[in-house]
Every structure is written in structure tokens, then in C-alpha cells.
Amino acid sequence: MSKLILAAVALAALASLGASAPAHAEEPAAAASPLSFNASVTTDYRYRGISQTRLKPALQGGADYDFGNGFYIGTWASTIKWIKDGGGDANVEIDLYGGYKTEISKGLTLDVGLLQYVYPSNALNPSANTLEIYGALTFGMFTAKYSHSTSNLFGFADSKGSGYLELGAAIDLGDGMTLTPHIGHQSVRHSGEYSYTDYSLTLNKDYAGFLWGVAVVGTSTDAYLGAGKNLGKSALVLSVKKTF
């Protein structure tokens, strides 16, 4: 994989379907049990706007544990294609994360944590494995979040210290529907020419015990990989998720 391709794919690698990060790692949901699980299928795994599955479907799932005192840990995984397209041999992404969430003033919530992206036996040099620290502030429906890499970023050489800033909102439309606009900007340290912006608009509907989603996702960059497909193009993405 050329540096340009790796940049576009790996860099765009957060939010599945425009969710705030851990893009694909979700915050623990309040439940009777501190341990919860989730499983989902999507027509295209988009991370920070760019397809990780060559515009094809993905299977995903995870688990979260809420300690009840603000601390949480979790894991999340998805099938992927971009590592193999780049000359490696990993066909799955595994995320491991933990953090602390608390209300610092009335209506204002702080969420800070650590997120490790693991691509088993990825065989890329530099390795695609990436460690980020993150911090988010939520006030009402609005969230601002910044993620900062403490390692090389998804296989970019000399990219430690890269950052991703995102803004989003969760608008309750009633009747189990939520509208989530999102915009983010990825910067790559020492490779500013590969920085780009991504955006999405997601509509979720809670129905029959499942969360059904439809999202419009796009970026300001192009990423050609595999069969010559533009992995950063604007597209419609569908998903269904079950939490238990």
C-alpha cells in the first residue's frame, strides 16, 4: 500500500456510522447489570469517514463493563479488509479501551480515556497498531471530543502526536428516533498533506429491541484501494444493532 493509500484508509479509520469515539467503541449504556454486550451488522464499516471494508458489509460486536463509580472498560471488534489490501494479513480490528466519565458541573460531562487499536498479525511496517488518549465534553445534546495518538498513527511513520477533533450532537426526535450530525478533522503529524475532514448524518430508530440506522457518510479526500474503489466517497450506510 502506498503512503497515500495508507494515509487515507488508516487515517479515516472513527465512528462507525458517524458516532463519536471511541468511534466504534461506544460508551457503556446504563443497565441493570454492569456488564453489557452488543452485536451489529453494517453495509460498510466507515471509520472517520473512510471504508475499512472496501465498501462491503462488516460484522461487529463488543462488551462493556461499568464499575458504577464513573470508571469503565470495554472491547469492540469488527471485520476489516484494509490491512490485507495493504499487504498484511489481519482481517479483524480489535479495540481495547477504558476511561472515566463524570459530571463536572450541572449538565456538563467529562469523559477521558485510553483506546488501543489492535490488528492481530498485521505485518505492516510500521505497525498499524495505534494507541490514543481521548477527552470529550458533553453539554446537553452536544459533544466535542479530541483524540491524540501516543504512537504512530495506523501505520504512518513518524506520526506520533497526530490528532482527531470531532463535533457532534444527538437530537432526540421522539418515538425512539435520534438524529446525529457529525463533523471531524484528522491531522497527521509530519504529513500534513494527508489531513482531511469527514462528516456524517445518522438517523437511528429503536424498534423491536434493535437499533436500526441509516447514515450519509463522506470525506474531503479520496482513497483508492483494492479494486480501485474510492473508499472516501460519500455513501449511504445501513446498520442494525442489538444490545443485551
N, C-alpha and C positions, 0 to 999 in steps of 0.2 A: 504494500500500500504506500502510495506516495505521501509525502508530508502533507500536501494539500488535502488529500482524501481523509487521512487520519485526523487532521485538524477538524474538518467539517463533521466527520462522524463522531469522533470521540468528544469533541467539544460540545456538540449538541447533545451528546449522550445525556435532562432532568425533567420531569414531571410527567410522569406518564399522564398523557391527555391533559397537559396544562396545569397539573396540580403543583402546589408549592412543594419544595423539597423538604425533607428528603423527597426529591421529585417524585419518585416512585415509592419511597418509603413514607408511609402515612403516619400521622400522629396517632397514638393509642386512643381508641374510642372508649368512652365511658361505658361500663358494662358491669353486670353483677359479679362476674369473675374478673380478676386482674389479668387473666390470660385470654387473648382473643386471636382468632385466625382469620385469614381472608384468602380467597381464590378468585381468579378472574381470567377472562379471555378477551383479547382485543384484536381488532383487524390490522393494527400496526402499532408496534411499540415505539412511540416517539419520546425521546429524552432531550430536553432543552431544544425541542423543535425538530430534531433530525431522527430519521428512522434508524433503529438499531436492528431491524429485521428485514432489510431490503424491501420495505413496503409490504411485507407479508404478516400474517397473524402471529400472535405470541400467546403462550400460556404463562401465567404469573401467579404467585402466591406468597404469603408471608405470615408472620406471627409477631405479636406484640405483648409485652408484659408491663403493666402499670403498677408501680410499687405503692401507689396511693399517697405518696408524700411529695409528688412533683417529679420524681425520677422515673425514667422509663428506659427499656431496652427493646430491641426488635431485630428482625431479619426479614428480608424480602428477596425474591428471586424471579428471574424472567428468562425465557429462551431468547437467544440473540443470533445474529449472523455476521456482524461486522468484524469480529475477531478472525473468523475463518477467512473472510474476504480479504483481510489484511495480511494473511499468511500465517496466522496462528491456528490453534486447534480447540479453542474454547467455544462451546455452544450455549453457555449459560452465564448469566451475571448474577452474583450473589452480593447483597448489601447487608452489612452489619452495622448497627447504629445504637447509640444511647445518648441520653441527654436529660435535661432538667427544664421543666416548664412551670412558671409561676405568674401570678398576677402581681405586678409591681406597683400598680395604682388602680383606682377604680376603672374598670373597662379596658385596661392596658395590660396585655400579657406578653411576657418574655419567654422565648424558647431557645435554648442553646444546647449544642451537642456536637458529637463526632460521628462521621459517617465514612466507613471503609467500603470501597467498591472492589470486589474480588472477581477475577476472571480466571478460573482454575486452568492451569497448564496453558496459559495464553500464548507463550513462546514468542511474544513480540519483544523487541529491544529498541528503546526502553520498554519496560513492562507497562501494560495498560492498567494494572492495579493502582488505585488512587485513594488517597486519604484527604478528606476535607473536614474542616470545622465550620459550623454554621451558627448563625444567630438570627432570630426573627422577632419582630414586634407585631402584635395584632391588636387593633383597636376597632371594636365593632365588627363590621364586615370586611375591613381592610387589613392586609398583611404585607409587610415589607421584609425581605429576607436577603441575607448576604452569605455566600458560601466561599470559603477560601482554602485553596489546596495547600497542604503542607508537604506534599510530594510532587513529583512530576504529574502532569495532568493527562490522564488517559493515553499515555504513550508518547507525549511530546517531550523531546529532550530539553533540558534546562528550562522547564516551565513551572517550577515550584514557586508558589506565590500568586498563581492565577486566581481570578475571582469571578463569581457569578452573582449579579444583583437582579432581583426579581420583585415585581409588584403584582398583587392580585387582590381579588375580592370574592366573597361568597355571598351572592344575593339570593335571599330566600323568596321564591316566587309563590310559595304556598302550595298546598296539595302535593307535598313531597318532592317538589321541584326546586333545584338550585342552579343558578346561572353563575359561572365562574370565568370572568375575564382575567387574562394573564399576559404580562409582558416581561421579558428578561433580557439581559445583556451579558454575554460571555466575553471576558477579556483573557488573552493568553500572554503571559509574561514572556518577553523577549521574542514574541512572534505576533506583534500587534496586527499584522495584515490578515490574521485568521480570526480576529474578533468579529462578532456578529450579534444580531438581535433576533430573538424569537418571540412569537406571540401565539395565543390560542384563545378560543372562546368555547367553553364547555357547558352543556346542558345535561344535568343529571336528574333522573326520576327514580324515586324509591317506590317500587311496585312489586307485590307478591313476594316480598322477602329478598329481592335482589335490587341492586343499584344499576340502572340502565343509563348509559352515557352516549352522547354524540358530541363530537368536538371538531371544530375547524382549527387546524394547526398549520403554521408556516414559519419561515425564517427569511432573513435578508441575505442568505448565502445559498450557494449550490454545493451539492456533494454527490459526486458521481462515483459509483462503486458497483461491484458485481456485474450485472448485465447492462451497465451503462445507465442505470436509473438515477434520476435526481432525487436523492434522499432528503433534501431540504425543501422540496417544493410544497406549496400549500395543498392540503388534502383534508378529506373528511374521514374521521376515525370513529369507529363504533366500539363499545365495550359493554360488558356485563360483569358484575362483581357480587360475590356473596361473602358476608362477614358472619362468623359464628364463634 
